[in-house]
Amino acid sequence: MQAFLGVIIITLGLVATSKHPRSIQWHTVIVGFLMQFCLGCIVTKTKWGQDLFSWLASIASSLLDFSNYGTKFILGDTAGAMTSIFAISVFPAIIFFASFIQVIYYLGGIQWLLRRIGWVFHKALDISGSESIAAAAAPFFGQSESVLLVKDYLLHMTNSEIHTCMTAGFATVSGSTLQGYIALGVNAKNIITACIMSIPCSVALSKIRYPETEESLTRGKMVEPQRSTKEVNVLHAVGNGAAIGINLSLLILANLIAIISLVHLVDFLLTWFGQFIAINELTIELILGYLLYPFTWLLGVPTDDVLRVSQLLGLKFVANEFVAYQRLNDATGGPSVSSLLSVRGRTIAEFALCGFGNLGSIAMQVGALSTLAPGRSGDFSRLAFSACVTGSIATCLSAAIISMVI
């Protein structure tokens, strides 16, 4: 009842802040929520659904093990002793999985899957072909690469379509980074399920926040996934994937160094200021934890866990999901946050954190899209924050749905 109330209140809040409330396409919204709820029920209530997602999780975990062979070859016997180092445990997994995804794409597997998932979204949600492909691709390629698949249409997309594509990117994570989260100790089944559940919800919420009021170029027709690179063989695909993986790893590394350093600087200043108002250990995490307390409670989080989970959500938004997941499982200097949470609270937290919706990702996505379509850079910048908030809410509603069915 708590989470159901949350879904209603959050949805009404989005309706109240809609760009064009009278133009909301309720068919898209209702079907999007139904798809999300059905996926949650399939994963938690049916044996075949549990078996399917457990199988997918075991495959993802096995792929992580394969990446360790490359790490051991480079670092030798010291690799095992260095797994507690973030860069050693996470980045090799990202590089390997980026190559793996690129090979599957070269062989035609990703295109085959995208056409079918995109067709389902196109027909069921009644959205344009370009939106369908970009949304379907988001869990595989991430927030920037997914839009690259429809780059030829990007210049002519309506603002609503751009908002939907950006929202889908913020609401989920990419296949490459998924391996990084598993390396941090996150439950593979939970993040795979969260990635899939968040996509129909992101479309539904985007069409509430920014309904379609223009004529779409791809309305009523599907489009073919496109890529800017054409590999000539499997080895070429492996090399391109490795290049994507290392670039992504370096981008994550640079962002983590900058963001974590800035957060600690702000925390230092807040703690210093807190001494004058009799508040010890005043930090960004603590402030956002209390600000997001009502929102987190509406997700169905047990009362004893709400403050800890809301602090993680705040940390994820101002930093990123890597920082939040590491804080969730980090036992350095004392018990980890996950060990202090109930099983229900931990599950909801892992779902709610599984998305690219954070301040740093706004700059990354605007920069990437502006490179593809410089003439629309103003639209990308104007829509980015709204899409980021909407995508973050979509991720959290997946957590709310799961809390209703577990």
N, C-alpha and C positions, 0 to 999 in steps of 0.2 A: 504493500500500500504506500509505503514511504517513497519508493522509487517511481511508482506509477504517478503519484502526486507531483514528483519532480519533473517527469516527462511533460505533464500537462502544463505546469507553471513555466518551465523553460520554453516550451513551444509557444505559449501565449506571449511570453516576453519577446520572442523573435517576431511574432505577428505584429505586436505593438510598435516595434522598431523597423518594420518592413519598409523598403523603399517605395513600393507600390502595393499596399495591402489589398486593394480591390482587384488586383491582377493576379493574385496568388492562384496557381493551378493546383487545386486540392487533390486532384487525381494523382499527380506526381508525389505530393506530400504523403497521402495516405498509403499508397503502394510502397513508397520508400520505407515508411515505418513498419509496414507489414512484412516486407522482405527482411528487415533487420530483426524483427521479433521472431520470425520463422527460423532464421539462421540461428538465433540464440537458443530456441527450443530444440532444433535439430542437434546442436552440439551437446546440450545438457540433458535432454529428455529421451533421445532415441539411441538405441545400441549401435545402429549402423553409423549414425552421426558421430558418436563418441569414438567408435573404431576408426572412422575415416580421418578425423582430425588428430587422433592419437598417432595414426600412421604417418600423416603429414608432419607431425611434430618430431617423430622418430627419424624421419628422413632429414629434416632440418638439423637435428642434433648430430646425425651421422655425418652430414656434410661439414659440420664444424670440426669433427674429428679428423677428416681428411685434410683440412687446412693446417692441422698441426704437423703433418709430415713435411710440408714446405718450410714451416717455421723451424723444425728440428734440423733440417738440412742446412739452413742458413746459420742458426745459432748453436748447433751441436747439442751436446748433453746439457748445456746450461739452460736450454729452452724450458724444461720442466720447472726449474727453480724460479723462472722469471714470469710465470703465468699470472702472478699477482700484479704485474705492471700493466696498466691499462693499454698502452700501445701494443704490447706484445700479445695480449690476450684477444684484443678486439680487431686491430687493423689487418692482420693476416686473414682473418675470417672474411672481412669485407672485400679484400682484394681477390681472394679465391672465389667468393660467391658472385662477384661482379663478372669474372671470367666465365663462370658456369652459366650465368644468365645470358651472356653474350653468345655463347656456343649454342644454347638452346634456341636463341633467336635466329642464329644463322641457319640452323637446321629446320626452322619453320614452326617449331613447337609453340613459341610465344604468340606468333601471329594467329595460329589456329585457335588458341585459347582466347585471345583478345576478340577475335571476330564473333565468337559464340557468346562470351560474356557481354560484349558490347551490344550484340543483337538483342539479348535479354533486357538489358537496361533501356535500349532504344524503344522496344515494344512495350515493356511493362511500365516504365516510368514516363513514356511519351516525351522524351527529350531528343535533341538533335543528334545526328550521327557523330559530329565532332566531339560533343560533350560525352557521348557514350564511350567512345574509344579512349579519350583522355582519362575518364573516371575509372574505366576497367583496367587501364595500364598503371594507375597510381601505385597499387601494392607491389608491382613488379619493378618499375623503373624509378619511382619517387616523384617528387613535386615538379622537377624541371624536365626530366627526360620524358615523362608521360605526355606533356604538352608538345614536345618535339615531334611526336608521332602524328600530330595534326598541324604541323607548322605552316603548311601551305594555306590553311584556312584561318590562321591566327589573326591576320591583318583584317579579315572581314567578319570576325566573330562579333556578336552582340555583347554588350556589357554584361548581360545576364549569363551568357555562355562563358565568358572569361571568368566571372565570379565563381561559377560552378566548377570549372577546371581548377582554379586556384584553391577553392575550398576542399576539393577531393585530395589535392596534394598535401594540404595541411592536416587533413583528417586521418591520414594513414602514414605508414613508413614504407621504405623501399625494401625489396628483397635483399639487397646487399647489406643494409644496416641491420636487418633482422638478425643476421648471424652475429652481429656485434652485441645485440641485447642478450642473446642466448649465452654468449661468452661471459656476460656479466652476471649470469645466474637467473635470468628471467625465464619463467615457464614458457616453453616453445609453443605449446598448444594454445595458451592464452593469447599470445601476441599474433599468432596466425589467425585465430578466430576474430580477434579485434580488428585486424587489417581488413578482413572480408566484410564484417558487419558494418564497419564505419562508412563504406562506400555508398550503399543506397541511402543511408541516413544523411551523408554529406550532400547528396543531390537534393534530397527532400528539404533540408534546412536552408540550403542555398536558394532554392526556389521560393522559400518563405521570405528570406532576407532580401533577395534581389530577384523578383519575378520577371519573366520575359514580357517585354512590351514592344519589342522590335521584330522585324522579319529576319529569320535566320536563313543563311545560305544553304545549310545542310538539314533543314527541317524536313522530316519525313523520308530521309534517305540515309543509308549507312555510308561510311567512308572507309577506305583502306588504311591500315596502319602504315606509316612511312618512317624511314630512318635516313639520316643525313650521310651515314657511312655505309659502304657496300663491301663487306668482307669477301675475299676471293676464295678462302678455304678456312678450315677449322682453326689452324694455327694463327691465321690472321685475326679470327674472332677472339681467340684466347689472348692475343697481344692487346687488342683493343679493349677487351674487358679488364685486363690487368692495368692498363693505362687509366681507365675510368675508375677502377678501384683505388689506385694510388692517389689520384687527384681528389677523390672523395675523402680518403683517409687524411690527406694533408689539410683539406678544407675543414674537416671535423677537428683535427689537431689544433689548427690555428684558432678556430672559433672557441674551442674549449679553453685554451690558454688565455685568450682575451676575455672571455665572459667570466670564467672562474676568478680571474685576477680582479676584474671590475667589481664582481659581487663581493669579494672579500674586502675590497677598498670601501665600498658603500657600507658593508657591515661594520667595519672599523669605525667609520664616521658616525653611524647610527648608535653603536655601543658607547662611543664617547659622549654623544648627545644624551643618550639614555641615562647616564650617570647623574645628569642635572635634573631629571624629572623622576628619579627613583625607580627607573625600569632597567634592571640588569639584563644583559645579553639581548638587547634590542637589535634585531636583524631583519633583513628583507624577508627571509623565510618565515619568521614569527609574525610580521605584519601581514603578509599575504595569507598566512595560515588562518588568521582571524577574519580577514576580509572575505576569504573564500569559504569560511565555515558553513554558512547557510546553503551555499551552492553544493558543497560536498555532501552535506547531510541529505540533500534532495536526490543524490545519486544512489541512496540506499546503504550508505556506509554505516556500520554499527556506531552508536554514539561514542563509545570509548575510543574508537579509531579515527573519528572525524578530524580532529586537529592535526594528527600526524599525516593523514592522507591529503588534507587541504594544504599543508605546508609543502608536500611533494608536488602538488598541482601548481602551486605558485612558483616553486623552483623550476619546474619544467617550462613554464611560460616565459620567465625572465631569462633563464639560461637555455637549457634544452633537455630532451628526454634522456640523453646519455647521462647527464649530471644527476637527474632525478632517479633513474634506475640504479646508478651506482650508489647514491645515498640510500636507496631502499635496501640494498643488499650488503652495504659496507659494514663490516664488523670491526674495523680498526678502532681501537681505543674504547671498545665497549660493545654491547649488543647491537645488532643491526636493527633498522626500523622494521624490517619484515618480521623479525623474531618477536617484536612487541605488538604486532598486529594479529588479529584473529585471522583464520583461514579465509573467511568471507571478505574481511577488510583488505587482505593482501591481494586476493583475486580481483576485486574491484579496482584497486590501485594499479595493478599491472595493465588492466584494460584501459583505464582512464589516462595513463601516461603514454599510450602507444600511438603517437602521432607527431608530425613535424610542426605542430602549431606552437611556435614560440617567436619571440621578437627577432632573433637572429635569422630565422628562416624567411621572414618577410623580405629582408634585404637580398637574401640569396635568390628567392624566387622572382622578385621584381627585376633584379639584374639579369637573370637568365632569360626571362621573357622579353625584356627590352632589347636584348641582343638579337633575338629571333625576329622581333617586329618593332623596330625603333619608333615607327610612327604611332604606336599605341602605348608608349612608355608612360604617358600621363594617365591613361586609363588604368594601367597596371598598378601604378603608385597609389592612385585614388581608391582602388578596390581592395588593395592588399590587406590592410588592417581588418576590414570587415570580413574578408574571406578567412583570415587567420583566426579570428574570434569564432566565426561560424564553424570552421573546421575543428577547432578545439572543443567546441560544444558537441559536435557530432561524435567525436571520440569519447567524450564523457557520457553521452547518451547510450553508447554501446555498453559502457560499464553499468549504467542504470538498468538497461534491459537484462543484462546478465544477472544483476542482483535481484531482479524480479523472478528469474527462472531457476536459480540455483537453490 
